[in-house]
């Protein structure tokens, strides 16, 4: 074999370079939605910015599902998805609330926004280190998309309602919800992941009907219903953790008595 032929012959075991197009394109759409949310927030279009965050959340759910269904998962896709999540679910919600309520608060305002952003970054870093070893049924800490949906839902709901008699407390409530969501992201509170739900298998007609009715109700009052749902989800982890702690205490008391 000549030197020229040896150079042109591919080596055995050499890895093919490249990325899977479809899931990464969906991730890019989600990244764009998060970036666009920031642009809208700077222009004072707060409701539209909140909607853009929900759109980013939709694409974030799709890219992972598509990657698993088409068997196109990759380490590149996981890292790219994490970077997109950082912008869409950590930076965008924090800046949205900052421009919406905190811009006149000084240090307290931007510190609240930073606490949420830093907590989201820590949440994503911890999640990446636990891939493949964590219990897939549960998340450790509030997932960053759910935290972003809670914050965006709050803004969207208030913008839809308009002026109320309680607007004097709005800044305080917004600060508590934003920082509280950040704290929950880095906490050890467990949240149900819904990953054990089999979407490929057959389901009853009643389940399909209920799902359709839920979608119809959401389209009637999307801002309020989405905010209430994600608020309930955020509280569900706390309630579940409190119940588990209480059970463990009771078991310890019974063990001591025995």
C-alpha positions in Angstrom: 0.0 0.0 0.0 1.4 3.4 -1.0 1.6 6.4 1.4 -1.2 8.1 -0.6 -3.5 5.1 -0.2 -2.8 4.8 3.5 -3.8 8.5 4.0 -7.1 8.0 2.1 -8.0 4.8 3.9 -10.3 5.6 7.0 -9.0 4.2 10.3 -10.9 1.4 11.9 -12.9 2.5 15.0 -12.7 6.2 14.1 -15.7 8.1 15.4 -17.9 10.0 13.0 -18.0 13.7 13.7 -21.2 15.7 13.5 -24.4 16.4 15.4 -28.0 15.2 15.2 -29.9 17.9 13.4 -33.6 17.5 14.5 -33.3 17.7 18.3 -30.6 20.4 18.2 -32.8 22.5 15.8 -35.6 22.3 18.4 -33.2 23.3 21.1 -32.2 26.3 19.0 -35.8 27.3 18.6 -36.1 27.2 22.4 -32.9 29.2 22.8 -34.3 31.8 20.4 -37.6 32.0 22.3 -35.6 32.7 25.6 -33.5 35.3 23.9 -36.5 37.0 22.3 -38.2 37.0 25.8 -35.3 39.2 27.0 -35.7 41.6 24.1 -39.4 41.9 24.7 -38.9 42.5 28.4 -36.4 45.4 27.7 -39.2 47.0 25.5 -41.8 46.7 28.2 -43.8 44.0 26.5 -44.0 41.8 29.6 -46.9 39.6 28.8 -45.4 38.7 25.4 -42.0 38.0 27.1 -43.7 35.7 29.5 -45.4 33.8 26.6 -42.0 33.5 24.9 -40.6 31.8 28.0 -43.5 29.3 27.8 -42.7 28.7 24.1 -39.1 28.0 25.1 -40.4 25.5 27.7 -42.4 23.8 24.9 -39.4 23.3 22.7 -37.3 22.2 25.7 -39.8 19.4 26.3 -39.9 18.5 22.6 -36.2 18.2 21.9 -35.6 15.6 24.6 -38.7 13.6 23.6 -37.7 13.7 19.9 -34.1 12.7 20.8 -35.3 9.7 22.7 -38.0 8.6 20.2 -35.5 8.9 17.3 -32.6 7.5 19.2 -30.5 10.6 18.6 -29.3 11.4 22.1 -25.8 12.7 22.4 -23.5 14.3 24.9 -23.4 17.4 22.7 -27.1 17.6 22.7 -27.2 17.4 26.5 -24.7 20.2 26.9 -26.3 22.4 24.3 -29.7 21.9 25.9 -28.3 22.9 29.3 -26.8 26.1 27.8 -30.1 26.9 26.2 -31.9 26.3 29.5 -29.5 28.6 31.3 -30.7 31.5 29.1 -34.3 30.6 28.7 -35.1 29.5 32.3 -32.5 31.3 34.4 -31.5 34.6 32.8 -34.8 35.4 30.9 -37.2 35.1 33.8 -34.9 37.0 36.2 -34.5 39.9 33.7 -38.2 39.8 33.0 -39.2 40.4 36.6 -36.3 42.9 37.1 -37.5 45.1 34.2 -41.2 44.5 35.3 -40.9 45.4 39.0 -37.4 45.7 40.3 -35.7 48.3 38.2 -36.4 51.1 40.8 -35.4 49.0 43.9 -31.7 49.4 43.5 -29.5 46.7 45.0 -32.4 44.7 46.5 -33.9 44.4 43.0 -30.9 43.2 41.1 -29.8 41.0 44.0 -33.1 39.2 43.9 -32.8 38.7 40.1 -29.2 37.5 40.6 -30.1 35.0 43.3 -32.6 33.4 41.0 -30.1 33.3 38.1 -27.3 31.8 40.2 -29.7 29.2 41.7 -30.8 28.2 38.3 -27.2 27.8 37.1 -26.4 25.7 40.2 -29.5 23.6 39.6 -28.5 22.8 36.0 -24.9 22.0 37.0 -26.1 19.6 39.7 -28.6 18.0 37.3 -25.8 17.4 34.7 -23.6 15.7 37.2 -26.5 13.3 38.2 -27.4 12.2 34.7 -27.7 8.4 34.7 -27.5 8.0 38.5 -30.6 9.8 39.8 -34.0 8.3 40.4 -35.8 9.2 37.2 -39.2 9.3 38.9 -38.2 12.4 40.9 -36.2 15.6 40.5 -33.9 16.9 43.2 -35.0 20.5 43.6 -37.6 22.4 41.5 -36.8 21.9 37.8 -35.6 25.2 36.1 -38.4 25.1 33.4 -41.0 24.8 36.1 -39.5 27.6 38.1 -39.4 29.8 34.9 -43.0 28.9 34.2 -44.0 29.9 37.7 -42.3 33.3 37.4 -43.5 33.9 33.8 -47.0 32.8 34.7 -47.1 35.3 37.5 -46.1 38.1 35.2 -48.5 37.0 32.5 -51.4 36.7 34.9 -50.9 40.1 36.4 -50.6 41.7 33.0 -53.9 40.0 32.0 -55.7 41.1 35.1 -54.6 44.7 35.0 -54.8 47.3 37.8 -56.0 46.0 41.2 -56.3 47.3 44.7 -53.4 45.2 45.8 -50.7 46.5 43.4 -48.9 48.2 46.4 -47.8 44.7 47.5 -47.0 43.4 44.0 -43.2 44.2 44.2 -42.9 42.4 47.5 -44.9 39.4 46.3 -42.9 39.2 43.1 -39.6 39.3 45.0 -40.7 36.5 47.3 -41.9 34.3 44.4 -38.7 34.9 42.4 -36.2 34.3 45.2 -38.4 31.4 46.6 -38.3 29.7 43.2 -34.5 30.1 43.2 -34.2 28.6 46.6 -36.4 25.6 45.7 -34.2 24.9 42.6 -31.1 24.3 44.8 -33.0 22.6 47.6 -33.2 18.9 48.3 -37.0 18.9 47.9 -38.1 16.1 45.6 -40.5 16.8 42.7 -42.3 14.2 40.6 -40.8 14.1 37.1 -43.7 12.5 35.1 -41.0 10.5 33.3 -42.5 7.2 34.1 -45.6 8.0 32.1 -45.7 5.8 29.0 -46.8 7.9 26.1 -46.2 5.1 23.6 -48.6 2.6 25.0 -52.3 2.4 24.5 -54.6 4.5 26.8 -58.3 4.5 27.5 -60.7 6.8 25.6 -61.6 8.5 28.9 -58.0 9.6 29.4 -57.9 11.1 25.9 -61.2 12.9 26.6 -59.9 14.3 29.9 -56.7 15.4 28.2 -58.7 17.2 25.5 -60.9 18.9 28.1 -57.8 20.1 30.0 -56.3 21.6 26.8 -59.6 23.4 26.1 -59.8 24.8 29.7 -56.1 26.0 29.4 -56.9 27.9 26.2 -59.8 29.7 27.9 -57.6 31.2 30.7 -54.0 30.3 29.8 -52.2 32.8 32.1 -54.2 32.1 35.3 -54.4 28.3 34.8 -50.7 27.9 34.0 -49.7 30.0 36.9 -51.9 28.1 39.3 -50.7 24.8 38.0 -47.0 25.6 38.4 -47.6 27.2 41.8 -49.3 24.0 42.9 -46.4 22.0 41.5 -43.9 24.1 43.4 -45.9 23.6 46.6 -46.4 19.9 46.0 -42.7 19.1 46.5 -42.7 20.9 49.9 -45.9 19.1 51.0 -44.5 15.7 49.9 -41.2 16.4 51.7 -43.0 17.4 54.9 -45.1 14.2 54.8 -42.0 12.1 54.4 -40.2 13.9 57.2 -43.2 13.4 59.5 -43.3 9.7 58.6 -39.6 9.2 59.4 -40.0 10.9 62.7 -42.9 8.7 63.6 -40.9 5.6 62.6 -38.0 6.8 64.8 -40.4 7.3 67.8 -41.8 3.8 67.3 -38.4 2.3 67.0 -37.3 3.9 70.3 -40.5 2.7 72.1 -39.8 -0.8 70.8 
